[in-house]
């Protein structure tokens, strides 16, 4: 099992949820993989790349084979692909090794030049997931059922989280939409000697200046956007990908 890596250039995306009833990410994921491979980036899918907890098997069968073929082409070109396990694909914990050409891990400690970045999905800092796992499992199941009826209910849930974080949370220092546990976890991890921390899980994209040149970044979810984290030349940046970027692929 690989958890420590060194890379010259790495892109991090998260929460594709391929196979989810709400997911329309397959085509843009394929375009992104083509672009990133042409640019010679290593790649990290930071959890919930494949949907298991709220799966629509028809969507899964439509989405995953093409993406897996693109990942196979990616690794055949000599680049590395890392898959960090999330909560909607937690069954992948049974494959914490090199799996079909890409590497599955619980988290990554990443070195780029002289900076050290912690990459993990972040579900272990979700208070509902940790403190009430049975209720979380029920909510996840019910959410998947609701999405099959009306996928747009997902947008309502995201709006509720934004409202809650703005008006109920004690701390206003984190990313809007997130529970304060995530910014607290970022502070603790950075105190262990990391320069930057990258989460997914919450689907709320953002970056927080943690002072002294350190940053907490959340790469968001491709269910609702195309944000990614670029790690290169000793820098860690949050960016937004566009299909027009394909024209600049060499």
C-alpha positions as CSV (number, residue, x, y, z in Angstrom):
1,X,0.0,0.0,0.0
2,X,1.4,3.4,-1.1
3,X,0.7,6.5,1.1
4,X,3.9,8.5,0.5
5,X,4.6,9.8,-2.9
6,X,6.8,12.3,-4.7
7,X,5.6,14.0,-7.8
8,X,6.8,16.7,-10.2
9,X,3.3,17.7,-11.1
10,X,0.0,16.4,-9.8
11,X,-3.7,17.2,-10.3
12,X,-6.3,16.4,-7.7
13,X,-10.0,16.0,-8.4
14,X,-12.7,14.6,-6.1
15,X,-16.3,13.4,-5.8
16,X,-17.0,12.5,-9.4
17,X,-19.7,10.1,-8.1
18,X,-19.8,8.1,-11.4
19,X,-22.9,6.0,-11.2
20,X,-24.9,8.4,-9.1
21,X,-28.4,9.3,-10.5
22,X,-27.4,13.0,-10.3
23,X,-24.0,12.5,-12.0
24,X,-23.5,14.0,-15.5
25,X,-19.7,14.0,-15.1
26,X,-18.6,11.2,-17.5
27,X,-17.9,13.3,-20.6
28,X,-16.2,16.1,-18.9
29,X,-14.1,13.6,-16.9
30,X,-13.0,12.0,-20.1
31,X,-12.0,15.3,-21.6
32,X,-10.2,16.3,-18.4
33,X,-8.3,13.0,-18.4
34,X,-7.3,13.5,-22.0
35,X,-6.1,17.1,-21.3
36,X,-4.2,16.1,-18.1
37,X,-2.5,13.2,-19.8
38,X,-1.4,15.4,-22.7
39,X,0.1,17.8,-20.1
40,X,2.0,15.0,-18.4
41,X,0.4,15.4,-15.0
42,X,0.1,12.6,-12.4
43,X,-3.5,12.4,-11.2
44,X,-5.2,11.8,-7.8
45,X,-8.9,11.1,-7.6
46,X,-9.6,12.1,-4.0
47,X,-12.5,9.8,-3.0
48,X,-16.0,9.1,-4.2
49,X,-14.9,8.8,-7.8
50,X,-17.2,5.8,-8.2
51,X,-20.6,5.8,-6.6
52,X,-21.5,2.7,-4.5
53,X,-23.7,4.1,-1.7
54,X,-26.3,5.8,-3.9
55,X,-25.6,3.8,-7.1
56,X,-27.8,3.6,-10.1
57,X,-26.5,0.5,-11.8
58,X,-27.7,1.7,-15.2
59,X,-25.6,4.9,-14.8
60,X,-22.7,2.9,-13.4
61,X,-22.6,0.6,-16.4
62,X,-22.8,3.6,-18.7
63,X,-20.2,5.8,-17.0
64,X,-17.5,3.6,-15.5
65,X,-16.2,1.5,-18.4
66,X,-15.2,4.5,-20.6
67,X,-13.5,6.2,-17.6
68,X,-11.6,3.1,-16.7
69,X,-10.4,2.7,-20.3
70,X,-9.2,6.3,-20.1
71,X,-7.4,5.7,-16.8
72,X,-5.7,2.6,-18.3
73,X,-4.5,4.7,-21.2
74,X,-3.3,7.3,-18.7
75,X,-1.1,4.8,-16.8
76,X,0.1,3.2,-20.0
77,X,1.6,6.5,-20.9
78,X,3.9,6.3,-17.9
79,X,2.0,8.6,-15.6
80,X,0.7,7.7,-12.1
81,X,-3.0,7.6,-11.1
82,X,-3.8,7.5,-7.4
83,X,-7.3,6.7,-6.0
84,X,-8.0,7.8,-2.4
85,X,-10.9,6.0,-0.8
86,X,-13.9,8.0,0.2
87,X,-17.2,7.2,2.0
88,X,-19.4,6.5,-1.0
89,X,-16.8,4.0,-2.3
90,X,-15.6,2.7,1.1
91,X,-15.7,-0.8,-0.2
92,X,-12.5,0.0,-2.1
93,X,-10.7,-0.3,1.2
94,X,-10.4,-4.0,0.3
95,X,-8.1,-3.0,-2.6
96,X,-5.5,-0.8,-0.9
97,X,-2.8,-1.6,-3.4
98,X,-2.0,-1.4,-7.1
99,X,-5.3,-2.2,-8.7
100,X,-5.5,-2.5,-12.5
101,X,-2.7,-0.1,-13.1
102,X,-3.6,2.6,-10.6
103,X,-2.9,2.8,-6.9
104,X,-5.6,2.8,-4.2
105,X,-4.8,4.4,-0.8
106,X,-6.6,5.7,2.3
107,X,-4.7,9.0,2.0
108,X,-1.6,10.5,0.4
109,X,1.4,12.3,1.8
110,X,2.7,14.1,-1.2
111,X,6.1,15.7,-1.7
112,X,6.5,18.3,-4.5
113,X,9.9,20.0,-4.5
114,X,10.3,21.2,-0.9
115,X,6.6,21.2,0.1
116,X,4.6,18.5,1.7
117,X,0.9,18.1,1.1
118,X,-1.7,15.9,2.8
119,X,-4.4,14.6,0.5
120,X,-7.4,12.8,2.0
121,X,-11.1,12.6,1.3
122,X,-12.2,14.1,4.6
123,X,-15.2,12.0,5.6
124,X,-13.5,11.1,8.9
125,X,-14.0,14.8,10.0
126,X,-17.7,14.7,9.2
127,X,-19.4,14.6,12.6
128,X,-22.5,12.9,11.3
129,X,-20.5,10.1,9.6
130,X,-18.3,9.6,12.7
131,X,-20.8,10.0,15.6
132,X,-23.9,8.5,14.0
133,X,-22.8,6.0,11.4
134,X,-26.1,4.1,11.3
135,X,-28.1,7.3,10.8
136,X,-25.6,8.5,8.2
137,X,-26.0,5.3,6.3
138,X,-29.8,5.7,6.4
139,X,-29.6,9.3,5.2
140,X,-27.3,8.3,2.4
141,X,-29.6,5.5,1.3
142,X,-32.7,7.8,1.5
143,X,-30.8,10.5,-0.4
144,X,-30.0,8.1,-3.2
145,X,-33.7,7.0,-3.4
146,X,-34.7,10.7,-3.5
147,X,-32.2,11.5,-6.2
148,X,-33.7,8.7,-8.4
149,X,-37.1,10.4,-8.1
150,X,-35.8,14.0,-8.6
151,X,-32.0,14.5,-9.1
152,X,-32.4,18.3,-8.6
153,X,-33.0,17.7,-4.8
154,X,-29.2,17.6,-4.6
155,X,-29.1,21.4,-5.2
156,X,-31.5,22.0,-2.4
157,X,-29.3,20.0,0.0
158,X,-26.3,22.0,-0.9
159,X,-28.2,25.3,-0.3
160,X,-29.2,24.0,3.1
161,X,-25.6,23.4,4.0
162,X,-24.6,26.9,2.9
163,X,-27.4,28.4,5.0
164,X,-26.4,26.3,8.0
165,X,-22.7,27.2,7.8
166,X,-23.4,31.0,7.5
167,X,-25.9,31.2,10.3
168,X,-25.4,28.3,12.7
169,X,-21.6,27.6,12.8
170,X,-19.6,29.2,15.5
171,X,-16.5,29.6,13.3
172,X,-16.7,31.6,10.1
173,X,-13.1,30.9,9.1
174,X,-13.7,27.9,6.9
175,X,-15.2,27.2,3.5
176,X,-18.9,28.3,3.2
177,X,-21.1,25.2,3.4
178,X,-18.7,23.1,5.5
179,X,-19.0,22.1,9.2
180,X,-16.4,23.8,11.3
181,X,-14.8,20.4,12.0
182,X,-13.1,20.6,8.6
183,X,-11.2,23.8,9.2
184,X,-10.3,22.5,12.7
185,X,-8.9,19.3,11.2
186,X,-7.0,21.3,8.6
187,X,-5.3,23.2,11.4
188,X,-4.4,20.1,13.3
189,X,-2.9,18.4,10.2
190,X,-0.9,21.4,9.2
191,X,0.5,21.5,12.7
192,X,2.0,18.0,12.0
193,X,4.4,19.5,9.5
194,X,2.4,19.7,6.3
195,X,2.5,22.8,4.1
196,X,-1.0,22.3,2.6
197,X,-4.0,20.1,3.1
198,X,-6.5,19.0,0.4
199,X,-9.9,17.6,1.2
200,X,-12.9,16.6,-0.8
201,X,-16.1,15.1,0.6
202,X,-18.1,18.2,1.4
203,X,-18.6,19.2,-2.3
204,X,-18.0,22.8,-1.2
205,X,-15.1,24.1,-3.2
206,X,-12.8,26.7,-1.7
207,X,-9.4,27.7,-0.4
208,X,-8.5,29.1,3.0
209,X,-5.3,31.0,3.9
210,X,-4.0,29.3,7.0
211,X,-1.2,31.9,7.4
212,X,2.6,31.4,7.2
213,X,2.2,30.3,3.5
214,X,0.0,27.3,4.3
215,X,-3.4,26.6,2.7
216,X,-6.4,24.4,3.2
217,X,-8.0,23.6,-0.2
218,X,-11.2,21.7,-1.0
219,X,-11.4,20.5,-4.6
220,X,-15.2,20.4,-4.5
221,X,-17.3,18.0,-6.6
222,X,-17.6,17.4,-10.3
223,X,-21.3,16.8,-9.7
224,X,-21.7,20.6,-9.8
225,X,-18.4,22.0,-11.2
226,X,-15.0,21.2,-12.6
227,X,-12.6,22.5,-10.0
228,X,-9.3,20.8,-9.3
229,X,-6.1,21.3,-7.3
230,X,-2.8,21.8,-9.2
231,X,0.4,20.8,-7.4
232,X,3.5,22.0,-9.3
233,X,6.8,23.8,-8.8
234,X,6.3,23.9,-5.0
235,X,2.9,25.5,-5.3
236,X,-0.6,24.2,-4.5
237,X,-3.4,26.1,-6.3
238,X,-7.2,25.7,-6.8
239,X,-8.3,26.0,-10.4
240,X,-11.3,25.6,-12.6
241,X,-11.1,23.4,-15.7
242,X,-12.9,24.3,-19.0
243,X,-13.5,22.1,-22.0
244,X,-11.8,24.9,-24.1
245,X,-8.6,23.9,-22.3
246,X,-8.4,20.9,-24.6
247,X,-7.4,23.2,-27.4
248,X,-4.2,24.0,-25.4
249,X,-3.3,20.4,-24.9
250,X,0.0,19.5,-26.6
